[in-house]
Amino acid sequence: VQLQASGGGLVQAGGSLRLSCAASAATFSMYVVAWFRQAPGKDREFVIAITSNGITTYDADSVKGRFTISRDNAKNSVYLQMNSLKTEDTAVYYCAARTGISNTAVSAYGYWGPGTLVTVSS
């Protein structure tokens, strides 16, 4: 499956952005999709994931209550709504997909799209 993230940009602290992840696979609805992010000089880290049925998600503590994930299987898309953004949310955001159960490890995901840069200014 091919993934393409979009929606990044420059936003002031406290603002919002919505990222989209579009997939090419007709069987996209069967995949777990996650968002990861990588800040300059840091390792890529898990942010949030959504299962194939769109119900169960895993939140990293740093974004809990601020970020939400959703999916529209008819459009082969997953969305990341980011509210109350902080400067520490600045990173390249990647969407990734896997079959099976949800997982927070980078190594668990075999499909990745190119990232989209989110910059939060103070």
C-alpha positions in Angstrom: 0.0 0.0 0.0 1.2 3.5 -0.8 0.6 6.3 1.6 0.7 10.0 1.2 0.5 12.5 4.1 -0.5 16.1 3.6 -1.8 19.1 5.5 1.3 20.2 7.3 2.3 23.8 7.6 3.2 26.6 9.9 0.8 27.4 12.7 1.0 29.5 15.9 1.0 27.8 19.3 -2.5 27.1 20.4 -3.7 26.7 16.8 -5.0 23.7 14.9 -4.0 21.6 11.9 -5.6 18.6 10.2 -3.3 16.1 8.5 -4.5 13.7 6.0 -3.1 10.3 5.0 -4.4 9.0 1.6 -3.8 5.4 0.7 -3.7 3.6 -2.6 -4.8 0.1 -1.6 -8.3 -1.2 -2.2 -8.0 -3.2 1.0 -7.0 -0.1 3.0 -9.9 -0.7 5.4 -8.1 -3.8 6.7 -5.0 -1.9 7.8 -4.1 -0.3 11.1 -2.9 3.2 10.4 -0.7 5.2 12.8 0.9 8.6 12.9 4.5 9.0 13.9 6.5 12.1 14.2 10.2 13.0 14.1 11.6 16.2 15.5 15.0 17.5 14.5 17.7 15.5 16.1 15.3 13.1 17.7 14.1 9.6 17.0 10.8 8.9 15.3 8.1 8.5 17.9 4.6 7.1 17.9 1.8 9.5 18.2 -1.6 7.8 17.7 -3.1 4.8 15.8 -6.5 3.7 14.6 -7.6 0.1 14.0 -9.3 -1.2 10.9 -12.7 -0.8 12.4 -12.0 2.8 13.4 -12.8 2.3 17.0 -9.7 1.6 19.0 -6.9 4.1 19.2 -3.6 4.4 21.1 -2.6 7.8 22.3 0.9 8.9 23.3 0.6 10.8 26.6 2.1 13.9 25.0 -0.9 14.3 22.7 -3.7 12.8 24.7 -6.7 15.2 24.8 -5.3 17.3 22.0 -5.0 15.0 19.0 -7.7 12.8 17.5 -7.5 10.3 14.7 -10.3 9.2 12.4 -10.7 7.3 9.2 -12.9 7.2 6.2 -12.5 3.9 4.5 -14.7 4.9 1.6 -12.1 7.5 0.8 -9.1 5.4 1.8 -8.0 8.1 4.1 -7.0 8.7 7.7 -7.0 12.0 9.4 -5.1 13.5 12.3 -6.8 16.5 14.0 -4.3 18.4 16.0 -5.6 21.1 18.4 -3.9 23.2 21.1 -0.6 22.8 19.3 2.6 23.4 21.2 6.0 24.3 19.9 7.2 20.8 21.0 4.8 19.4 18.4 7.0 20.7 15.7 8.2 17.7 13.7 7.8 15.8 10.4 4.7 13.7 10.7 4.5 10.3 9.0 1.6 8.0 8.4 2.2 4.3 8.5 0.2 1.2 8.0 0.2 -2.4 9.0 -2.0 -5.5 9.1 -3.0 -7.2 12.3 -3.3 -5.5 15.6 -2.4 -2.0 16.6 1.2 -1.4 17.7 3.3 1.6 18.8 6.7 0.5 17.5 8.2 2.0 14.4 9.5 -1.4 13.4 6.0 -2.9 13.4 4.9 -0.9 10.4 5.9 -2.0 7.0 4.3 0.8 5.0 5.3 4.4 5.2 4.5 7.5 3.3 6.7 10.6 3.0 6.3 12.9 5.9 4.6 16.3 6.1 6.3 19.1 8.1 4.4 20.7 11.0 6.0 23.8 12.4 4.5 25.4 15.5 5.7 28.9 16.3 5.6 30.6 19.7 
